[in-house]
């Protein structure tokens, strides 16, 4: 979420990607997935995905 906040504040994607050691494509994927969410909402989505994976594995 911090990375997406930095980009929304006007930093260049390439610069932020280099700073955090991730690819630009990864940042764009995160932006499309978590762009308008708050940190609490993103955490809830990750929890639900983990629960779904656990339930589908049974």
C-alpha positions in Angstrom: 0.0 0.0 0.0 2.9 2.3 0.7 4.2 1.9 -2.8 0.8 2.8 -4.3 0.5 5.8 -2.1 3.9 7.1 -3.2 2.8 6.7 -6.9 -0.5 8.5 -6.2 1.5 11.4 -4.7 3.3 11.9 -8.0 6.4 9.8 -7.9 7.5 8.1 -11.1 6.7 4.4 -11.3 10.1 3.4 -12.5 11.8 5.2 -9.7 9.6 3.6 -7.0 10.0 0.2 -8.6 13.8 0.5 -8.5 13.7 1.8 -4.9 11.6 -1.2 -3.7 13.1 -3.8 -6.0 10.0 -4.8 -7.8 9.1 -4.6 -11.5 7.0 -1.9 -13.0 4.5 -4.6 -14.2 4.1 -5.7 -10.6 3.2 -2.2 -9.5 0.7 -1.8 -12.3 -0.9 -5.1 -11.4 -1.1 -4.1 -7.7 -2.6 -0.7 -8.8 -5.3 -2.4 -10.8 -6.1 -4.8 -8.0 -5.7 -2.6 -4.9 -5.8 0.9 -6.3 -8.8 2.4 -4.5 -8.7 0.2 -1.4 -7.6 1.3 2.1 -5.1 -0.8 3.9 -7.8 -2.5 6.0 -9.7 -3.5 2.9 -6.6 -4.9 1.2 -5.8 -6.9 4.3 -9.3 -8.3 4.3 -9.0 -9.3 0.6 -5.7 -11.1 1.4 -7.4 -12.9 4.3 -10.3 -14.0 2.2 -8.0 -15.3 -0.6 -6.0 -17.3 1.9 -9.2 -18.8 3.3 -10.5 -19.7 -0.1 -7.2 -21.3 -1.0 -7.3 -23.3 2.2 -10.9 -24.4 1.6 -10.3 -25.3 -2.1 -7.3 -27.5 -1.0 -9.5 -29.8 1.1 
